[in-house]
Amino acid sequence: MLIGVIGDTHNNLRNIEKIVEIFEHHRVDRVVHTGDITQPKALDALARLSMPLFGVYGNNDQGEKPRLEACAEQHGMRWVDGPLEVEWSGRSILVTHDPLDLARHLAPHHALALHGHTHLYRHEKINGTLVFNPGECAGMLEGQNRVGLVDLIALRCSVEYF
């Protein structure tokens, strides 16, 4: 199973269009958003994905949260206040927005932990759990826009710049 990972899109619709193209090209099975969508129009753009989208709300989503919740429900997307825990391909996955939340929620059974918030690339093991943040998606750091691709069978992460 291949999952796409994004975060901190901050309603950059031009970048979201590119993200949708990349995930469709790679034929990912699911997409995870690690928070900070910011406005419902970003969810409307992400609704063009042909695969399911799961996500956690970030700190910049709080002012628009009721509208984001309504939009996510309208599109059949699963969005929660973090953490989100899912099990796909026999792997337990933890999703948070703020990496500081990992200290409270990361457990030995988690094979993979995803987070956003920092806009910085992260790929490391912590007590046997692979922790991954593909980094910048919002267009704030010129030349650093990227999405993550995670092969859950091999438990291998990569990024694609756009």
N, C-alpha and C positions, 0 to 999 in steps of 0.2 A: 504494500500500500504506500502510495506517495501522497504526502500532504504538503500544501503550500502554507507558508507562514509569513504574515505581515503584521505590522503594528504602526501606531503613530502616523496614520495616513493624514490626519488633520484636514480632512475634506479637500485635499488636493485632487480635484477631479481629473485633471490631465494625467497625473501619475496613476490614479486608480484605473483609468482606461488601459494604461500600459500593463498594470498588474493583472487585470482580467485577461488581456491578450497572452501574457506569459503563462499564466496558469492553464488557460485553455490549450495553448501550444504543448505544454508538458503533460496535459491530460491528468492533472492531479485528481485524487479521489475525494479530497476534502480540503477546505481552507480554514485556517485558524487565524483570527485577528486578535492581537494582544492588547488592544485598547487604544483610546484616543482617536475615535472616528470623528468626533466633534459635532457633526451636523447630519440630519437625516438624508440630505442629498447625497452624502457619501455612501450610505447604505443603499440608496436607490441605484447608484452606479455599480455597487458590488453585487446587486441583485441580478446583473447580467451574467454572472458566473453560472455555468451549467452544473456545478457540483455544490454540495451543501457547505454553508458557511457557519462557523461557530466562533464565538468571541466573548471577551470580557470587557466590561466598561473600564475606561481609564479615568484619570483625574480630570482631564479636560472635557469629559463627557457629562459631567454632573449637571451643568446648567441646562443642557438639552435632553437630559435623560428621559423624561416622560415622552417627548416626541421621538427619541431614538427607540424606546421600547415599543411604541405603537408601530413605528416603521418596520422594526425587526419582526414583530408579530405578523404584520401585513405580508411580509416577504417569506414567512416561514423559517426565519433564521433563529438559531439558539444563541441568545446573548444573556449573560448573567453578570452579577457583581462577582468579582473574583473571590476565591479561586474557582476555576472550572476544572473538573476531573473527568476524563474520558478514558475508555479502554478500547483501543483499536489494534487489530492484528496481534492480540495478546500482549500488548504493551500498555502500561498505565502511564497516562500523560497528565501533567499538572500545568495549568495555564494561569498566569497572573499578569497584571500590568506592571506593577512596581517590583523590581527584583528584591527589594527589602522584604517583601511578603514571602519569599522563598524560605527564609529562616524559620517562619512559623508553620509553614505548610508542607515543606518537602519531607518526604518519608522514604524509607528504604525500598518500598515497592514501586516507586516511580522510576520508570526507565528513562523518561524524558521530561524536562521542565522547560517551558517556553515563557518568555517575558518580553516586555517592551519598555517604554518609558524613557530610556536613556538615549535612544537614537544611535546607539553604539553597538557594533558587532561584538558578539560574545559566543564562544564555542569552547566549553570546558567541561570536565567531569568534576562533580562534587559528591563525594561519598558514593561513587558508583553510578550516579545519575548524570546523564548528559544534559547540560544546561545550554540553551541556544536562544539567541536573539539575532535575527539577520541584520538588524540595524535600521538605517535610515530609509523611510518610504515616503516621507512628507515633502521632499524637495527643499528642505532647509539647508542641507549641506551639499553644495554643488558637486556633481560628479560622484556622489556617494549613494545614490538611490539603488536599493537592492531588495530582493525578496528572498525568502528562504525556501528550500526544498528539503524535505526530510523523507528518506526511505525508511519506513518503519520496520521492514523485515531485516535489513542490514544495520539499522540504527545508525545511518550515515546522513550528515547534514552538509548542504552546499548552499551557495548563494548565486544569484544571477543579478548582475548589474543592469540597470536600464537608464 
